Amino acid sequence: REGRQAEAFDNIQRALALVPLGYEGLLVLAAGYIRHGHRAPAASLLADLTADPEFPAELWESLYNGLCALERWQAALAVCRRAGRQRPDDDAICFAAANTLARLGRPPQLSLAMLRRAIGLNPAEPRYRVSLAMQLVRMGQIDEGYRTFSELTRAEVEGINCRCCLHKSLQLCIERGDVVRSSWLAG
């Protein structure tokens, strides 16, 4: 947490030899494995945590992020589904599920439904609306995608930090002749 990740990773490995770690400690260990390029032990540890029926729902995001870092999309989706059953009103879980469904190449309507659910739960989160707009464009619904994107405020557009989303959004605005939003994105 204080930026000394290598030291924390060494400490957690030593602690594991002395005392069994709890879920949070195991997630830190898995993140350390990933960061240090030890993909196989990270994958094994994360698979065990994914299969554990007692895994606490409030830690879903760390488990999900670890699985995504290893490109274990099916397992990441399973984490979203289980967490979603335990926390059905968590917009971040819906957003994560939408992204994972897209990564898995599932029908885009599934991602679209999850994105709309996330927006319904938290309409103030601009990432959800940017993702919805980009998904609509990918589906060939360019007018609806642009309409969704054009509802974003200048601050929301300027706050986009995903390079891929920036590029696609800029492309969409240029194609639509939207000089104002194009300048926001390019600036």
Secondary structure, DSSP 8 states (H G I E B T S, - for coil): --S-HHHHHHHHHHHHHHS---HHHHHHHHHHHHHTT-HHHHHHHHHHHHH-TT--GGGHHHHHHHHHHTT-HHHHHHHHHHHHHH-TT-HHHHHHHHHHHHHTT--HHHHHHHHHHHHHH-TT-HHHHHHHHHHHHHTT-HHHHHHHHHTS-HHHHHT---HHHHHHHHHHHHHTT-HHHHHHHH-
